[in-house]
Amino acid sequence: MPDLADALTGLEKADSWVVDAHKTLNAPYDSGLALCRHPEEMRASMAIGAAYLPPTDPSPADLTPEFSRAARGAETYAALLSLGREGLNDMILGFHNKATRLADALRNEGFTVPHLVHFNQVFVTLPDSPELCAAITAEDQASGEAWFGAAAWQGHSGFRLSVSNWATTDTDIDRLVAAIVKARKAVLTSKAVA
């Protein structure tokens, strides 16, 4: 991933790393991954014991936060296996490219994206009228054209857009931008009438 490689510089020095498999792999919501350099401490933090359980090493009960939890690892592993390294790389780059395209298109329409797009998330605001962002969000949700939520970033009100579906196309991005611009126009028209 040469386009994103700089964002991962130094990752090998991390003590732990947490990833949301739901956003990237479309796995179920509770499919987060926690990677840690200290397996014994990690295992101890997850451990659940019961006298009736046969001793095994490692005990499956010691490797998940909830002993009765669904086997989300199987779904996550299946997604990774089906994609392979190249497929995962292509999907991640696709999310990033679409998110970057979305940010650029909204900037061209007069919105502000006050951050670099590092992966698939885009925070959008109107610096001179941040209060309009909540109304734009509500207008878009009510239209049924798109769904995104209100958000705040470094004290700014706005909304957050996520590119997290492998099937998202450039046409989808254009349609979303058009929907947001249309919602802004409707909100401004409504405000002018009021």
N, C-alpha and C positions, 0 to 999 in steps of 0.2 A: 504494500500500500504506500507507494512513494508520496502521494498527495497528503497522507495523514501521518507519515512516519515521524515528523518532527514533534507531533503531539504526544508520541509515545517514548520520546527520548528520556532515558532514566528510569523507565518502568521496571527494569530488572532490579533496581535498588529498593523497590517498594517492599514494605513489611507485609502488607496485605492489600488486596484489591477486590472490589465488589462490582459485579456486572449484572445488569437487569436483562435476563434472557428473553423476557416478555417483549420488550421494545424491539430488539434486533431479530430474534428468531421466531417471533409470533408464538412463543410458548405460553402456557397458562400464566396468569398474573403472579403466582407465588413461585416463579421459577428463577429466582435470583441465585447467583453463584458467588461464593466467598472463597477466595484463594488466600492462603496464609503461609508464611515461612515457618511457622511454629506448629507442626501437626499435633504435638502432645497438648499444648495449650488449647488449640482449637477443639480437639477431641474432648478435653475436660469440660470445656464450655458448653458442649452439646450433649454431654453424657446424661443418660437416664438409666437407672438401675432398678432391678426387681429380682427378688430371690428365686422366682420360678423360671427365669430366663437361663437357658443353657449357656455356659461360658464359651465365647468365641472371640477370636482376636483377628481383626477388630470386630467389635459388636456392631451390628447395623444400627442399634439404638444409640450408639455414641457418635454417629456420623450425620445426624439430622436434628434440627431444633425440636421437632415434635415426633415422637416415636410412631404415632399412628398416621403420620402425614402421607399424602399420596406420593408416589414415586416420580416426582417431577424430573429427576435426573434422567429417567428413561426417555421422556419426551424431548428433553434438551439434547441428549446424546443422539437420538434419532434425527433431530433437525441438523445437528452438526455432521452426522454421518452422511445424510442425504445430500448436503451441500458440498461437503469436502472443503479443503483449504481454499481452492480457487473460487468455488461458488460463494463461500462466506466472504472472501475478499471482494468479489464483484458486488455482492449485495451491500456490504458496508460502504464501498465507494459509491454505489448507486444512491444510497440514502444521503450520503454527504453531498454528492453532486446535485441532487434534487433540492436539498435544503439550501445549498449555496445559491442555486438558480432562483429559488423562492425569495431568499433574502434580497438578492440583486433586483428582482422584478418589483418587490415592494418598495425598495429604496427609490427606484425609478418612478414610482407612483406617489412619492412624497412622504412615505412612511420612514421611520427611523428604526434601524436594527443596530443597537448600540454595542454590539459585540462581534467578535469573529465567530463564524460558524465552525465549530470544532468537529461536529458529527452530524446529528440529524435534527437538532432543536433550533428553533428560531424565535427569539423574543422580539416583538414588534410594538412600537409605540408611536405616538404623535407628540413630539416634544412641546409644541405650543398648545396642544389641547389633549393632554393625556386622559382627561375625563371622558372624552368621546370613545375611547377604546372599549369601555364596558358596554356602551350602547352599540358599537359596531359588532362586538362579540354576540350580544343578544340578538341583533338584527340577522346576523348570519345563521345563528342557531335556529331562529324562527323560520328562516327561509327554507331550511332543509337542504340547502346547497352544500353546506360544509359544517363541520363541528370542530370547534377549538374552544379553549377555555381562557378566561381572564387570568392574568398573572401579574406579578410584580418582580422587578429585577433592579437591584441596587437603588431602591427607593422610587423607581419609576413605575407607573401603572401602564399596563398594556395587555397583550395577549400572547399566548405561546402556541406555536405551530410545531407539530412533530411529523417528520416523514418516516414512517415505520412500516410501510407495506411494500413488499418487493415488487408488486405489480404497478406501483405509481409511475405514471408516464409524464413526459413534458406537457402533454395536453392536460393532464390532471392539474399540474402546477399552474398552467395558464388559466384554467377554469377557476381554481381557488383564488388566484390574484384578482380575476374579474369579479368574483363574488365579494371579496373584501372591499374592492373599490366601489362596487354597487352599494354595499351596505353603508360605507362611509357617506356616499352621496345621499342615500335615504335618510341617514341620521342628520346630516347637515340641513337637508330640506325640511325635515320635521322640526329641527331646532329653529330654523328661520321663520317657519310658520307660527311657532309657539311664541 
